[in-house]
Amino acid sequence: MKKQILIVTLLSLTTAAAGTQVLAKQGAGPRHEKPTFEQLDANGDGALTRDELEARGQERFAKADQNGDGVLSADELNARAQERAAKRTAAMIERFDKDGDGALSAEEMPSRRGPFNLLEKADTDGNGSISKAEFDTAQAIIEAVTKRQHHRGGPDKPRHGQGHGEASE
């Protein structure tokens, strides 16, 4: 059980390095607006079909395909990524900017337990410090979990939430 907690904690800390992405996932940024059942049920028959679900992916792809040529260039993908990052950044500032100056000071940034959690979880012998062996073990666990999650469906399978030909949001 302690090993599972260590894995989850260390994976979380690794993810924390991603900055605003982590803050967005933890509530600092706008939530990805998921379509309602009614929005997906294009013909209003009370049932979702494969065609209706694939239509959602095609809409997302078309939104990213700015020039309408049927392929997503690096520029188009970067533009979508920058658009999403700008929305997350604006939401983060709106949420944490206590003095209303449009910027975040160190005091306004949300507190994170990150390094202390690492110390608590990776210190398997309980001596209050992390040895090289404990650190290496923690890193190996993080890498194994990350690799397993990244390659869940195999390299040719779409990742969770993405269909074939669908740009991620």
N, C-alpha and C positions, 0 to 999 in steps of 0.2 A: 504494500500500500504506500509506504514512504517513497518507494522508487517511482510509482505512478504520479504521486504529487510532485516529486522532483521533476519528472519529465514535463508535466503540464506547466509548472512554474518556469522552468528554463525555456520552454518553447514560448511562453508568454513574454519573457524578457527579451528573447531574440526578436520577436515581433515588435516589441516596444521601440526598437531601434528605427522602425519605419516612421516614427514621428507622427505627423498629422493623420496618417492612415489609422494608427492605433487610436488616436483621440477621436476620430470620426466613428470608429467601431464601438468605442466606449461611451458614446453619447455626446461628444463635443461637436460633431459635425452633423450635417443633415442626414437623415436616414434615407437609404435608397427607397424611393417610392415604388412599392410593389403594386402591380395592377390588381384591382379587385376582380372577383369572379365575374361580375357583370361586365367589366371592361374586356376581359378575355373572351367571354361568351358573345362573340361578334354577331351571331344570328339570333341571340336571345332565346334559344330553345331550352335553356336550363342544363345544358351538358357541354363539356369542353371536349373538342375533338383534336386530333393531331394537327389538322390543318389550322385550327384556331391558335393553337400553341405555337406552331411554326411561324404563323403570321407575326406574332410578337417579336420573334427573333429577326424576321425580315425587316420589321419597322426599325428596330435598333440598328441593324446594319445600314439601312438606308439613311438614317440620321447621321451616322458616322461617315458615310460615303458622300462627302460634300460636293464632289464634282459629278456624281452620278454615273461613274464609269463602271460600276459593278465590282470594283476591287478597292481594298483599303490600303492606301499608301502609308508609309511611315509618317508623313506629314499629317495625314488625316487622323491616324491613331494618336499621334502626339497632341494634336489639337483637342481631341476628346479627353485625353488624360489631363491636359492643362485646364480644360473647362471644369472637369470634376474636382481637380485640386483647388482651383480658385473658389468653387462653391464651398468646399470643406474649410478652407482658410477663412472665408468670410463668416461662416457659421461659428467657427471656433472663436474668432475675435468678438463676434456678437455675444456669444455665451459668456466669455471670461473677462471681457474688458470692463472692469468695475468702474474705472474713472471716466469712461466714455471718450478717451483720446484716440480711439481707432487703432491702438497698438496694445501689445501685451508686455507688461513688465514681468520680471522674474517672480514677483510676488503674486501676480495675477494668474500665472500658469498653474494648472491643476497639479496637485502633488501626486507623486507616484512612489510606491514602495519598492520599485524595481531592484536596486542593488541590495537592499536589506532582505528582500524575499530570496534573492540568490544566496545570500549568506545563510539564511535559515534553512534552505532546502538542500544546498550542495554540501553543507557541513555535515556529512554523514556520521562522523565520529563525535560530533557535539562539542568540539573543543573551542568553538567561537571563532575559528578561522578556516579558510579553504586552502587545503594543500594542493600541490601541483597534481597529484593523483586524483583528488576529488574534482578539481577543475577539469582535467582531461576526461574523466568519466562523465561529468555533466555535459561537456561539449559533444562527446560521442553520442549521448542520449539525444541531445537536441538535433544533431545531424541525422540520426536514424529516424526520428519522428518526423522531421521536416521532409526527408526523402520519401518516407512512406506516404505522407499526406500529399506530397506533390505528384507522386506517380500512382495514385490510387487506381485510376482506371487504365493505366498504361499510357505510353506516349501518343498513341493514335486516337485515344478517346477524349471527348470534350470534358473539361473540368466541370465541377458542380455549377449549375446555373448557366451553362453556356451550351448552345446547340451548335450544329454545324453551320458555318457561315454567319455566325452571330458575333457581333462585337460586344465585348463586355462593357458594362456601364459603371 
